[in-house]
Amino acid sequence: MEGDVAGSSRGNGADSSARFRNSEELQDWMNEEGDGSADMSASDVDMLKRAWRNEKAAPEVLPFQTLLVERVREQILLMEDNLVAFSGEISEELMLSLYRMDLDRTLFLLRAYLRTRLNKIEKFALHVLKAQELWDRLSEQEQDYAQRFTDSLHKHFQQTVLGKLPYGYQSIMKQATSSEEDDMIPEPNLDTFVFCRSKRAIGAFQLDEKGDETVDLMADDLYILRYRPIKDLLDNDRIELV
């Protein structure tokens, strides 16, 4: 799946016939392409870095950042086509190296973000397929991967273990057919503690249903809190995980 999103295919990026005589022309061209702003690219990379941090720290799979990933992928294609276009034309090797480093950094972040999500999908595949809310958080490619992974997992266990057990104990979901719940499905621990930073002043925030536990969330302060009560703040982009 990573190859589908972060591949290096050509044809959707910049015009490969572009030529540059020096690093100044290269810089001007880079600033004019894409959405018309170099700051937009830097902003998207920063947003991808935050999305990766949130995904790493959260115990459950978070909503897929579809628009952000699409923009970053377009920027990667643009940078790759740009490097191909002027790699033999510019004499400043240092400038070329800097742009290659920037491209490698963006590729690393994108692949790390996707890989982190795939690790969670594999770990909680059965739970994700059972919970519609979690299933809707996956991209189409991730949904296809989760379904194929679960089918392969079930086939493997059926051939190696479950098929050899007595009737009533052959379910991958339950310890026995008499079980009322799917007690064999691993689920993320939403009560685990996470490090988080408040992006703006929120004030007194209730951490339990009774209201006995509250915390005063101030802008840019760091906290160690249970994930479950603050997950809505993360969904609304009022905090970020670190």
N, C-alpha and C positions, 0 to 999 in steps of 0.2 A: 504494500500500500504506500510505503514511503516513496517508492519510485514513481507512483502515479502522481504524487503531489509535488515532490521535490526533484523531479527528473530534470535532465539537461537537454530536452528536445528543443529543436529550433523551429522557427517559422512564426511564432507568436510574439516575438520580441521586437527589438529595434531593427532598422534596416542595416543588414550586414555589409552594405556597400559603402557605408560611411567611412571616411578616412580623416586622419588628424595628423597635422605636421608637428605639433608640440603639445606639452602638457596643458597649456592654457586653453587650447581649443578643446582638448579632452574634457577639462573641467567645465567649460561653458556648455558643452554638449550634454554632459551628465546632469547638469543643473536644469537644463531645459526639457529633458525627456521625462517620461513617466507622467505624473500628475502635474508636472510643471513646477515642482518644488523639491529641492534636495532635503528640506526639512521633513517633508511627508515621508520619505523613505526612512529617515532616522527615527521618526515617530513610530512608524510601523514596526521597526526592529525593536524598539523599546517596549512596545505593546506586546510583541511576541515573547520577549524575555519575561515580562510580567505574567503572561498567560502560562508560560512554561513553569515558572516558580509556583504559581497557584496550583497547577496540575500536579506538580511534584509533592506539594505539601498537603493537598486535600486527600482525605482517605477514600473518597468516592470519585468516580469519573465526572468531570465537569462538562458543561455544554461546549460543543465543538465550535471554535472560532472561525466560522466559514468565510466570512468576508475578509477577515484579517489574513487568513492563510492564502486566499486567492490573490490578494494584493501583494503579499510577500513573494508568492510564486511568480507573479508577473515581474516583480522587480528583479528576482533572481535571473529569469530569462533575459531580461533587458541587460543586466550586467554581464551575463555570459556572452551574449551577442556583441556587446560593446567591446569586451576584451578580445574576442576573435577578430573584430573589425580593425582594431588599431594595434594589435600585438606586434605586427611587423613594421609598423610605421613610426612608432615613438622611440626615441633614443633613451629617454629617461627610465631606466630599469627600476629605480626606486619608486617612481609613480606607478608603474605597472604592478610592482610588488604590493604596494599599499592597497590598490583596488582589488587585487587577488585576495589579500587578507580580509578585506571587507566582505567580499563574496563568500569566502570560506566561513567567516563568522556567521553570516546570515544563514548559510546552508546548515551549519552546525545547530543553530537555534531551532530551525524548522524541523530538522530530523530528530532532535532531542525531544521536542514537543510531541511529535507524532509517536515516537518510540515510547515515551512515558505513558501516553494514552493506550497504546497497544498492550503494554505490560499490565495495566489495570484491567483492560478488557479480557485478557487471558486469565488473570487471577480471579475475576468475578464474572466470568462469561455466563454461567447459568443464572446468576442473580440478575444480570443486565437483561437477559432475554425474558425473564419473568416479570420484571418491573417496567411498565410502559414508559414511565417518566424517564428512567435511565436510558431506555432504548431510543427515545426521541432525542437524547443528547448526542447521539453518535452521528457521524457523517454517513453518507450512503456507502462509501467504501468500508468504513468501520463496521457498519451493520452487516455487510456481506462477509467481512472477515470474521466477525463474532459468530455468525451462523455457521460458517464452514468450520471454524475452530471447534464449536460445540458438537457438531456432527462427527468430526474426527475423534474428539474426546470420547463421546458416547460409544462409537464403534470400537475404539481401542479398549475401553473398559469392558465392553460386552464380550469381546473376543478373549481377553486375558484373564478377567476376574469374574464379572457378573454372570456370564454364561455358565460358569461352573458352580454357582451357589444354588441352594435349594430355592424352590418356587416361593415367592413372597419376599425374597431378599435380593432381587435382581434389578432394583431400581437405582438409578444414579442420583435420584432426587431424595429418596427416603431410606432410612435404615431398614424399614420393613413396610409392607403394604398396610399394616395396622396403624402406622404413624399418621396422625392427623395433619401434620405440617411437613413441608419439605425441609427436613432437618439435616440434610446432607449438603446443602448449598452454602458455600462460604459467602459471607456478606461483609462489607466494609464496616469498621467500627467507627460510627459517627460521634462517639463520645470521647475519642482520642483527643489529646491536647495538641494544639498547633500554635506556632508563632504567627502573629498577625500585626499589621500596622494600620491604624485608622487614617484614611486619606483626607478626612475632614472632621471637624468637631461634631460628635453625635450626642454627647451628653450622657446622662444616666441611661444605662441599657440593662434590661432585665435578662438574667441568665438562666432562670428557672421559672416554672409555671406559678409557683407560690409568691414570687417576688421577694424571697428572702435573700437572694444573691443578685447583686447589681454591680455594675462597673461603670465608671465615668470615662467614656471614650473621648480622648482629646486628639486633635489633629497631629499626625506624624509621630504619635507615641507608639511604642511597641508593647504588646501584651502576649501572655500565654493563657489561652482560653480553650474550653471545650469547643469542638468544631460544630456540634449540632445546633446550639443556640445562635451561632453567628453565621451560619451558612446562608441565610437570607441576605445578610449584609454583604457577603461576598458576591452573591448573585446580582445585587443591585450596584456593585462596584463602589461600595462605600468603604470597604477595607480591602487589603491585599495580604496574601500569605507570604511569609519569608522563610 
